[in-house]
Amino acid sequence: MGIKFSAACTLEIKEHPNGIPQSLCATNGNWDYYFPCPSTSRNGSSSTSEDKAGIKDISFLLVEGDFQAFKGIWRMQPAAVDPHATVLRYSLFVKPHPWLPVGLIQNRISSEVVNNLKAVRRHAERVHRQHMRQQQLVPQSSLSASSSVSSANSSWASDSEGEEW
């Protein structure tokens, strides 16, 4: 179509080490007051308390920018099939200004979500490889039992699920 689109946003970002409180989430409904929550189910069925174990969320909310609303959640959760893998889910709500048709930006934002998920995967794999190399350089006897690695870190709604990695 030949139309170029760019947008700027300033976001408020919060970490939720035990998952975002359920009282702030909705799976459908009034997005003006709630975050669009990604699924917690590991197998596509209704979620259970077991599915919620180990969830870590990062929420983001528009402070100012080129949309009426832009908010969502990055959700990290241990994979059901491999305890050393993580599933990354992303849920987003975007509400453009009335003068900006959704159709013009929906495909662009959807493709950017996919690009972001791929970038996060590449970074996580790179950090994991670096950690594994460091572990090989340190004699096993000098590692403590508790050592771990951590990293600091529309009016349509989208719920994208990443691959297990």
Backbone as ProteinMPNN parsed JSONL, in Angstrom:
{"seq_chain_A": "MGIKFSAACTLEIKEHPNGIPQSLCATNGNWDYYFPCPSTSRNGSSSTSEDKAGIKDISFLLVEGDFQAFKGIWRMQPAAVDPHATVLRYSLFVKPHPWLPVGLIQNRISSEVVNNLKAVRRHAERVHRQHMRQQQLVPQSSLSASSSVSSANSSWASDSEGEEW", "coords_chain_A": {"N_chain_A": [[0.824, -1.183, 0.0], [2.107, 1.147, 0.446], [2.167, 2.961, 2.557], [3.775, 4.517, 5.214], [4.349, 3.945, 8.651], [4.874, 5.115, 11.881], [5.273, 5.215, 15.406], [5.36, 6.702, 18.636], [5.921, 5.988, 22.051], [5.753, 6.452, 25.559], [6.321, 4.432, 28.224], [5.13, 3.047, 31.296], [6.69, 0.727, 33.237], [6.46, -2.274, 35.02], [7.73, -4.763, 37.189], [6.608, -7.988, 38.09], [7.323, -10.255, 40.147], [6.025, -12.527, 41.118], [3.989, -12.92, 39.372], [1.407, -10.945, 37.855], [-1.078, -9.383, 39.86], [-4.207, -11.014, 39.933], [-6.437, -9.423, 40.143], [-5.908, -7.233, 38.577], [-6.197, -8.036, 36.02], [-7.815, -9.139, 32.993], [-9.42, -11.405, 30.787], [-11.06, -10.817, 28.755], [-13.033, -7.969, 27.953], [-13.41, -4.917, 29.761], [-11.016, -3.038, 28.766], [-10.09, -0.598, 29.476], [-9.677, -0.48, 32.179], [-8.344, -2.778, 32.974], [-5.544, -5.047, 32.585], [-4.695, -6.851, 29.633], [-4.558, -10.194, 30.008], [-2.232, -12.759, 29.354], [-2.565, -16.228, 28.545], [-2.254, -18.762, 31.092], [-2.21, -21.386, 30.937], [-0.61, -24.455, 30.375], [-1.175, -26.307, 28.518], [-3.203, -25.493, 26.881], [-5.717, -25.853, 27.927], [-8.096, -25.034, 30.551], [-6.628, -22.996, 33.066], [-4.713, -24.045, 35.907], [-3.822, -24.12, 39.429], [-1.317, -25.215, 39.415], [-0.43, -24.51, 36.889], [0.08, -21.828, 37.298], [2.32, -21.669, 38.814], [5.562, -20.409, 39.267], [5.301, -18.256, 37.542], [6.305, -15.205, 36.115], [5.836, -11.817, 35.585], [5.93, -8.932, 33.446], [4.581, -5.863, 33.291], [3.283, -3.309, 31.134], [2.359, 0.059, 30.499], [0.829, 2.718, 28.818], [2.09, 5.941, 29.184], [2.413, 8.353, 27.865], [1.881, 9.183, 24.428], [1.409, 8.136, 20.992], [-1.041, 6.815, 20.891], [-4.393, 6.118, 22.086], [-4.623, 4.205, 24.009], [-2.288, 1.792, 25.185], [-1.181, -1.083, 26.266], [-0.016, -3.929, 28.149], [1.241, -7.255, 28.818], [4.215, -9.047, 29.424], [4.788, -12.393, 29.852], [6.525, -14.817, 31.642], [7.114, -18.229, 32.034], [7.731, -21.415, 33.486], [8.36, -24.132, 31.271], [6.184, -26.865, 30.529], [7.13, -29.258, 29.49], [9.881, -29.279, 29.763], [11.924, -28.639, 32.388], [14.004, -26.851, 32.265], [13.417, -25.051, 30.368], [11.668, -22.137, 29.151], [8.512, -20.609, 28.704], [7.417, -17.921, 26.849], [5.002, -15.509, 26.874], [2.935, -13.031, 25.394], [0.805, -10.371, 25.76], [-1.326, -7.931, 24.475], [-2.964, -4.791, 24.361], [-4.19, -2.382, 22.239], [-5.299, 0.822, 21.501], [-6.054, 2.88, 19.047], [-5.99, 6.399, 18.132], [-9.06, 8.04, 17.148], [-8.852, 9.013, 14.514], [-7.087, 7.342, 13.273], [-7.176, 4.555, 11.411], [-7.69, 1.193, 12.46], [-6.982, -0.94, 10.808], [-4.788, 0.016, 9.374], [-2.651, -0.087, 11.131], [-2.669, -2.511, 12.495], [-1.491, -4.848, 11.274], [1.183, -4.041, 11.173], [1.873, -3.68, 13.907], [1.403, -6.278, 14.81], [3.393, -7.682, 13.399], [5.639, -6.515, 14.54], [5.421, -7.416, 17.169], [6.004, -10.127, 16.826], [8.658, -9.856, 15.908], [9.791, -8.736, 18.226], [9.45, -10.859, 20.076], [11.128, -12.768, 18.917], [13.58, -11.436, 19.167], [13.849, -11.314, 21.958], [14.044, -14.043, 22.465], [16.495, -14.644, 21.134], [18.264, -13.108, 22.701], [17.919, -14.278, 25.255], [18.86, -16.864, 24.739], [21.513, -16.262, 24.125], [22.434, -15.195, 26.589], [22.102, -17.493, 28.131], [23.943, -19.254, 26.891], [26.339, -17.883, 27.484], [26.316, -18.073, 30.263], [26.512, -20.858, 30.555], [29.069, -21.282, 29.492], [30.591, -19.901, 31.404], [30.073, -21.482, 33.642], [31.441, -23.768, 32.926], [34.034, -22.882, 33.1], [34.464, -22.485, 35.803], [35.502, -24.372, 38.52], [33.622, -27.181, 39.61], [33.533, -27.708, 42.381], [33.708, -25.232, 43.548], [31.301, -24.017, 43.27], [28.334, -22.877, 44.792], [25.521, -24.556, 46.265], [23.253, -23.092, 45.942], [23.551, -21.395, 43.818], [22.532, -19.278, 41.167], [21.273, -17.891, 38.102], [20.236, -14.718, 37.188], [18.586, -12.199, 35.323], [18.573, -8.724, 35.092], [16.797, -7.031, 34.649], [-5.332, -0.906, 19.691], [-8.008, -1.022, 18.854], [-7.977, -3.669, 19.393], [-7.242, -6.76, 20.897], [-4.395, -8.683, 21.552], [-2.996, -11.875, 21.923], [-0.166, -13.401, 22.132], [1.757, -16.298, 21.857], [4.891, -17.411, 22.681], [7.572, -19.58, 21.599], [8.621, -22.601, 23.266], [11.687, -22.461, 24.933]], "CA_chain_A": [[0.0, 0.0, 0.0], [3.022, 2.266, 0.382], [2.029, 3.876, 3.682], [4.73, 4.29, 6.3], [3.752, 4.238, 9.946], [5.732, 5.023, 13.057], [4.604, 5.733, 16.597], [6.206, 6.835, 19.82], [5.221, 5.753, 23.315], [6.471, 6.389, 26.82], [5.628, 3.4, 28.977], [5.432, 2.716, 32.69], [6.96, -0.712, 33.25], [6.557, -2.83, 36.369], [8.011, -6.196, 37.31], [5.75, -8.727, 39.022], [8.081, -11.495, 40.29], [5.113, -13.647, 41.392], [2.869, -12.756, 38.464], [0.582, -9.767, 38.097], [-2.279, -9.755, 40.623], [-5.359, -11.348, 39.102], [-7.393, -8.312, 40.213], [-5.552, -6.247, 37.561], [-6.26, -8.699, 34.72], [-9.05, -9.64, 32.395], [-9.171, -12.116, 29.536], [-11.834, -10.036, 27.787], [-13.849, -7.019, 28.688], [-13.13, -3.497, 29.832], [-9.567, -2.852, 28.71], [-9.714, 0.707, 30.042], [-9.349, -0.635, 33.588], [-7.61, -4.01, 33.241], [-4.525, -5.492, 31.644], [-5.044, -8.078, 28.913], [-3.665, -11.22, 30.538], [-1.966, -13.937, 28.539], [-2.928, -17.521, 29.12], [-1.276, -19.41, 31.967], [-2.33, -22.821, 30.721], [0.544, -25.044, 29.691], [-1.607, -27.254, 27.495], [-4.324, -24.955, 26.137], [-6.975, -26.017, 28.643], [-8.25, -24.081, 31.648], [-5.428, -22.969, 33.905], [-4.817, -24.575, 37.263], [-2.819, -23.499, 40.295], [-0.019, -25.728, 38.971], [-0.03, -23.706, 35.741], [0.484, -20.5, 37.745], [3.585, -21.769, 39.547], [6.754, -19.919, 38.587], [5.013, -17.161, 36.611], [6.887, -13.877, 36.342], [5.255, -10.913, 34.598], [6.334, -7.543, 33.29], [3.462, -5.122, 32.701], [3.604, -2.0, 30.579], [1.175, 0.904, 30.391], [1.114, 3.98, 28.164], [2.099, 7.183, 29.958], [2.093, 9.324, 26.823], [2.289, 8.689, 23.129], [0.591, 8.287, 19.799], [-2.243, 5.982, 20.977], [-5.255, 6.401, 23.233], [-4.249, 3.201, 25.011], [-1.285, 0.815, 24.772], [-0.767, -1.767, 27.492], [0.057, -5.37, 28.021], [2.041, -8.052, 29.75], [5.146, -10.11, 29.04], [4.682, -13.439, 30.873], [7.503, -15.891, 31.578], [6.604, -19.36, 32.806], [8.447, -22.657, 33.189], [7.709, -25.009, 30.294], [5.691, -28.115, 31.098], [7.874, -30.402, 28.973], [11.304, -29.208, 30.086], [12.088, -27.706, 33.506], [15.056, -25.887, 31.962], [12.918, -24.182, 29.306], [10.705, -21.109, 29.552], [7.538, -20.17, 27.713], [7.207, -16.484, 26.893], [3.736, -15.108, 26.275], [2.82, -11.582, 25.277], [-0.575, -9.969, 25.553], [-1.281, -6.514, 24.177], [-4.171, -4.052, 23.986], [-3.866, -1.121, 21.603], [-6.466, 1.599, 21.069], [-5.541, 4.047, 18.316], [-6.847, 7.578, 18.101], [-10.162, 7.842, 16.197], [-8.474, 9.353, 13.155], [-6.159, 6.346, 12.742], [-7.871, 3.275, 11.241], [-7.021, 0.018, 13.027], [-6.421, -1.745, 9.727], [-3.495, 0.531, 8.937], [-1.568, -0.36, 12.076], [-2.752, -3.839, 13.111], [-0.477, -5.751, 10.725], [2.516, -3.57, 11.565], [2.103, -3.998, 15.315], [1.493, -7.742, 14.919], [4.718, -8.133, 12.948], [6.616, -6.054, 15.525], [5.341, -8.328, 18.315], [6.769, -11.321, 16.442], [10.076, -9.469, 15.918], [10.202, -8.586, 19.624], [9.563, -12.194, 20.675], [12.344, -13.377, 18.374], [14.732, -10.749, 19.764], [13.95, -11.775, 23.342], [14.554, -15.42, 22.404], [17.932, -14.605, 20.812], [18.984, -12.592, 23.864], [17.887, -15.293, 26.318], [19.771, -17.943, 24.344], [22.883, -15.74, 24.245], [22.744, -15.14, 28.022], [22.23, -18.875, 28.595], [25.234, -19.781, 26.406], [27.404, -17.248, 28.278], [26.263, -18.677, 31.6], [27.018, -22.225, 30.462], [30.53, -21.187, 29.336], [31.148, -19.52, 32.701], [29.969, -22.647, 34.515], [32.496, -24.7, 32.534], [35.32, -22.334, 33.516], [34.541, -22.5, 37.259], [35.484, -25.747, 39.028], [32.349, -27.544, 40.244], [33.618, -27.669, 43.838], [33.613, -23.867, 44.046], [29.941, -23.509, 43.103], [27.442, -23.154, 45.916], [24.31, -25.275, 45.887], [22.156, -22.174, 45.671], [23.888, -20.426, 42.784], [21.563, -19.166, 40.091], [21.485, -16.773, 37.205], [19.057, -13.915, 36.916], [18.927, -11.027, 34.542], [17.721, -7.583, 35.372], [16.117, -6.742, 33.438], [-6.017, -1.543, 18.882], [-8.91, -1.53, 19.802], [-7.975, -5.114, 19.355], [-6.325, -7.321, 21.884], [-3.618, -9.755, 20.967], [-2.356, -12.76, 22.891], [0.807, -14.171, 21.359], [2.525, -17.239, 22.654], [6.202, -17.717, 22.139], [7.954, -20.97, 21.63], [9.366, -23.022, 24.435], [13.117, -22.437, 24.692]], "C_chain_A": [[0.872, 1.252, 0.0], [2.917, 3.266, 1.519], [3.06, 3.515, 4.739], [4.084, 4.719, 7.603], [4.817, 4.121, 11.019], [4.972, 5.657, 14.209], [5.599, 5.778, 17.741], [5.35, 6.643, 21.062], [6.209, 5.871, 24.471], [5.667, 5.452, 27.702], [6.062, 3.364, 30.429], [5.572, 1.197, 32.728], [7.125, -1.17, 34.689], [6.853, -4.324, 36.289], [7.079, -6.785, 38.363], [6.383, -10.109, 39.197], [7.219, -12.727, 40.584], [3.888, -13.584, 40.497], [2.055, -11.526, 38.833], [-0.649, -10.186, 38.902], [-3.477, -9.958, 39.707], [-6.379, -10.211, 39.077], [-7.1, -7.223, 39.177], [-5.732, -6.778, 36.141], [-7.677, -9.019, 34.286], [-8.676, -10.382, 31.121], [-10.021, -11.544, 28.412], [-12.648, -9.035, 28.582], [-13.342, -5.603, 28.645], [-11.631, -3.247, 29.914], [-9.136, -1.495, 29.239], [-9.226, 0.564, 31.481], [-8.471, -1.845, 33.895], [-6.529, -4.244, 32.202], [-5.05, -6.72, 30.901], [-4.073, -9.175, 29.33], [-3.477, -12.37, 29.567], [-2.395, -15.193, 29.274], [-1.843, -18.003, 30.083], [-1.278, -20.911, 31.738], [-1.144, -23.34, 29.931], [0.12, -25.965, 28.555], [-2.827, -26.777, 26.728], [-5.661, -25.108, 26.824], [-7.083, -24.95, 29.724], [-7.035, -24.153, 32.553], [-5.74, -23.5, 35.296], [-3.784, -23.875, 38.126], [-1.425, -23.976, 39.923], [0.502, -24.909, 37.794], [0.518, -22.359, 36.166], [1.807, -20.506, 38.493], [4.731, -21.25, 38.689], [6.513, -18.786, 37.608], [5.697, -15.877, 37.072], [6.355, -12.992, 35.218], [5.959, -9.575, 34.589], [5.159, -6.846, 32.61], [3.971, -3.795, 32.154], [2.318, -1.257, 30.276], [1.579, 2.243, 29.791], [1.045, 5.143, 29.146], [1.759, 8.341, 29.019], [2.548, 8.751, 25.499], [1.221, 8.854, 22.078], [-0.647, 7.39, 19.76], [-3.113, 6.483, 22.129], [-4.917, 5.439, 24.368], [-3.243, 2.243, 24.385], [-0.804, 0.164, 26.055], [-0.76, -3.267, 27.275], [0.976, -5.986, 29.046], [2.959, -8.98, 28.97], [5.052, -11.143, 30.164], [5.725, -14.521, 30.604], [7.043, -16.989, 32.515], [7.423, -20.603, 32.469], [7.654, -23.52, 32.209], [7.309, -26.321, 30.953], [6.572, -29.296, 30.694], [9.336, -30.43, 29.385], [11.501, -28.193, 31.21], [13.17, -26.652, 33.267], [14.639, -24.912, 30.863], [11.88, -23.212, 29.869], [9.779, -20.803, 28.392], [7.341, -18.671, 27.92], [5.901, -16.182, 26.173], [3.647, -13.585, 26.336], [1.367, -11.266, 24.989], [-0.616, -8.451, 25.462], [-2.675, -5.986, 23.875], [-3.73, -2.705, 23.438], [-5.169, -0.463, 21.17], [-5.94, 2.851, 20.377], [-6.483, 5.247, 18.487], [-7.912, 7.377, 17.023], [-9.791, 8.122, 14.741], [-7.532, 8.337, 12.515], [-6.859, 4.997, 12.623], [-7.033, 2.096, 11.736], [-6.332, -0.791, 11.938], [-5.063, -1.286, 9.26], [-2.351, 0.131, 9.858], [-1.559, -1.782, 12.623], [-1.673, -4.783, 12.591], [0.924, -5.342, 11.145], [2.832, -3.932, 13.012], [2.227, -5.504, 15.505], [2.861, -8.239, 14.491], [5.799, -7.685, 13.925], [6.602, -6.925, 16.779], [6.16, -9.582, 18.02], [8.266, -11.005, 16.457], [10.595, -9.323, 17.34], [10.378, -9.934, 20.297], [10.832, -12.899, 20.19], [13.596, -12.749, 18.983], [14.934, -11.18, 21.214], [14.505, -13.191, 23.374], [16.063, -15.427, 22.122], [18.741, -14.132, 22.01], [19.042, -13.637, 24.976], [18.831, -16.441, 25.988], [21.223, -17.511, 24.474], [23.307, -15.695, 25.714], [22.937, -16.552, 28.57], [23.563, -19.481, 28.155], [26.396, -19.198, 27.204], [27.463, -17.856, 29.671], [26.858, -20.09, 31.568], [28.541, -22.223, 30.286], [31.197, -20.819, 30.653], [31.124, -20.691, 33.666], [31.086, -23.649, 34.196], [33.867, -24.203, 32.98], [35.528, -22.4, 35.017], [34.524, -23.951, 37.726], [34.199, -26.009, 39.815], [32.402, -27.404, 41.763], [33.476, -26.248, 44.388], [32.215, -23.269, 43.881], [29.121, -23.834, 44.336], [26.184, -23.834, 45.406], [23.186, -24.333, 45.505], [22.488, -21.164, 44.576], [22.846, -20.438, 41.679], [21.908, -17.967, 39.248], [20.177, -16.025, 37.091], [19.491, -12.733, 36.081], [17.98, -9.905, 34.894], [16.921, -7.25, 34.109], [16.53, -5.51, 32.628], [-7.33, -1.531, 19.434], [-9.028, -3.015, 19.548], [-7.018, -5.564, 20.424], [-5.632, -8.493, 21.216], [-2.981, -10.577, 22.066], [-1.449, -13.667, 22.082], [1.581, -15.082, 22.282], [3.824, -17.527, 21.961], [6.45, -19.205, 22.176], [8.591, -21.311, 22.966], [10.827, -23.032, 24.066], [13.849, -22.591, 25.961]], "O_chain_A": [[0.411, 2.318, -0.41], [3.528, 4.331, 1.448], [3.2, 2.351, 5.112], [3.369, 5.719, 7.661], [5.57, 3.148, 11.06], [4.129, 6.531, 14.006], [6.547, 4.996, 17.8], [4.2, 7.081, 21.115], [7.357, 5.44, 24.367], [4.469, 5.654, 27.903], [7.222, 3.622, 30.749], [4.674, 0.472, 32.3], [7.833, -0.544, 35.478], [6.312, -5.044, 35.45], [6.8, -6.163, 39.387], [6.025, -11.042, 38.478], [7.645, -13.852, 40.323], [2.847, -14.146, 40.838], [2.022, -11.119, 39.994], [-1.21, -11.251, 38.644], [-3.722, -9.155, 38.807], [-7.105, -10.052, 38.095], [-7.955, -6.375, 38.922], [-5.458, -6.072, 35.171], [-8.595, -9.148, 35.096], [-7.711, -10.015, 30.45], [-9.727, -11.769, 27.238], [-12.916, -9.246, 29.765], [-12.891, -5.133, 27.6], [-11.05, -3.246, 30.999], [-7.943, -1.258, 29.433], [-8.448, 1.391, 31.956], [-7.905, -1.923, 34.985], [-6.585, -3.717, 31.091], [-5.769, -7.536, 31.478], [-2.882, -9.089, 29.031], [-4.446, -12.895, 29.019], [-2.562, -15.189, 30.494], [-0.664, -17.692, 29.911], [-0.44, -21.627, 32.286], [-0.727, -22.737, 28.942], [0.941, -26.359, 27.727], [-3.436, -27.557, 25.996], [-6.655, -24.55, 26.358], [-6.241, -24.055, 29.797], [-6.478, -25.226, 32.781], [-6.866, -23.413, 35.785], [-2.958, -23.118, 37.616], [-0.453, -23.24, 40.09], [1.699, -24.639, 37.692], [1.351, -21.792, 35.459], [2.357, -19.442, 38.777], [4.852, -21.612, 37.518], [7.438, -18.387, 36.902], [5.668, -15.518, 38.249], [6.412, -13.363, 34.045], [6.514, -9.14, 35.598], [4.786, -7.195, 31.49], [4.952, -3.235, 32.643], [1.322, -1.847, 29.856], [2.57, 2.838, 30.215], [0.052, 5.305, 29.856], [0.93, 9.193, 29.336], [3.474, 7.943, 25.44], [0.261, 9.605, 22.246], [-1.244, 7.222, 18.697], [-2.638, 7.177, 23.028], [-4.924, 5.818, 25.539], [-3.334, 1.922, 23.2], [-0.097, 0.789, 26.845], [-1.396, -3.797, 26.364], [1.423, -5.343, 29.996], [2.552, -9.612, 27.995], [5.225, -10.786, 31.33], [5.808, -15.069, 29.505], [6.633, -16.726, 33.645], [7.771, -20.826, 31.309], [6.432, -23.625, 32.307], [8.011, -26.827, 31.828], [6.742, -30.234, 31.472], [9.967, -31.487, 29.36], [11.268, -27.002, 31.006], [13.238, -25.662, 33.996], [15.421, -24.046, 30.472], [11.296, -23.447, 30.927], [10.207, -20.743, 27.239], [7.122, -18.216, 29.043], [5.717, -16.55, 25.012], [4.217, -12.947, 27.221], [0.77, -11.833, 24.074], [-0.007, -7.761, 26.28], [-3.471, -6.652, 23.213], [-2.987, -1.972, 24.091], [-6.029, -1.096, 20.558], [-5.443, 3.77, 21.03], [-7.622, 5.104, 18.931], [-7.691, 6.62, 16.078], [-10.365, 7.523, 13.832], [-7.21, 8.459, 11.333], [-7.112, 4.352, 13.64], [-5.835, 2.009, 11.469], [-5.217, -1.274, 12.133], [-4.26, -2.096, 8.796], [-1.207, 0.022, 9.417], [-0.544, -2.222, 13.162], [-1.007, -5.451, 13.382], [1.76, -6.196, 11.441], [3.917, -4.427, 13.313], [3.068, -5.961, 16.279], [3.435, -9.115, 15.137], [6.78, -8.402, 14.123], [7.648, -7.151, 17.388], [6.921, -10.044, 18.871], [9.059, -11.799, 16.963], [11.715, -9.739, 17.636], [11.355, -10.139, 21.018], [11.524, -13.551, 20.973], [14.562, -13.451, 19.282], [16.067, -11.387, 21.648], [15.344, -13.509, 24.216], [16.818, -16.133, 22.791], [19.794, -14.697, 22.306], [20.097, -13.854, 25.571], [19.531, -16.938, 26.871], [22.072, -18.3, 24.887], [24.416, -16.11, 26.05], [23.834, -16.785, 29.381], [24.238, -20.142, 28.945], [27.329, -19.917, 27.562], [28.546, -18.122, 30.192], [27.621, -20.466, 32.458], [29.23, -23.065, 30.861], [32.25, -21.361, 30.987], [32.068, -20.873, 34.436], [31.613, -24.3, 35.098], [34.769, -25.008, 33.215], [36.672, -22.374, 35.472], [33.614, -24.696, 37.362], [33.748, -25.163, 40.587], [31.406, -27.017, 42.374], [33.157, -26.072, 45.564], [31.972, -22.139, 44.306], [29.202, -24.941, 44.867], [25.83, -23.695, 44.236], [22.254, -24.737, 44.81], [21.774, -20.173, 44.422], [22.339, -21.495, 41.305], [22.729, -17.133, 39.629], [19.121, -16.634, 36.916], [20.649, -12.319, 36.135], [16.766, -10.089, 34.986], [16.708, -7.359, 32.902], [15.953, -5.242, 31.575], [-7.6, -2.082, 20.501], [-10.14, -3.54, 19.5], [-6.1, -4.84, 20.808], [-6.229, -9.205, 20.409], [-2.477, -10.022, 23.042], [-1.916, -14.595, 21.423], [2.009, -14.676, 23.362], [3.846, -17.852, 20.774], [5.655, -19.981, 22.706], [9.04, -20.432, 23.702], [11.195, -23.546, 23.01], [15.079, -22.597, 25.968]]}, "name": "protein", "num_of_chains": 1, "seq": "MGIKFSAACTLEIKEHPNGIPQSLCATNGNWDYYFPCPSTSRNGSSSTSEDKAGIKDISFLLVEGDFQAFKGIWRMQPAAVDPHATVLRYSLFVKPHPWLPVGLIQNRISSEVVNNLKAVRRHAERVHRQHMRQQQLVPQSSLSASSSVSSANSSWASDSEGEEW"}
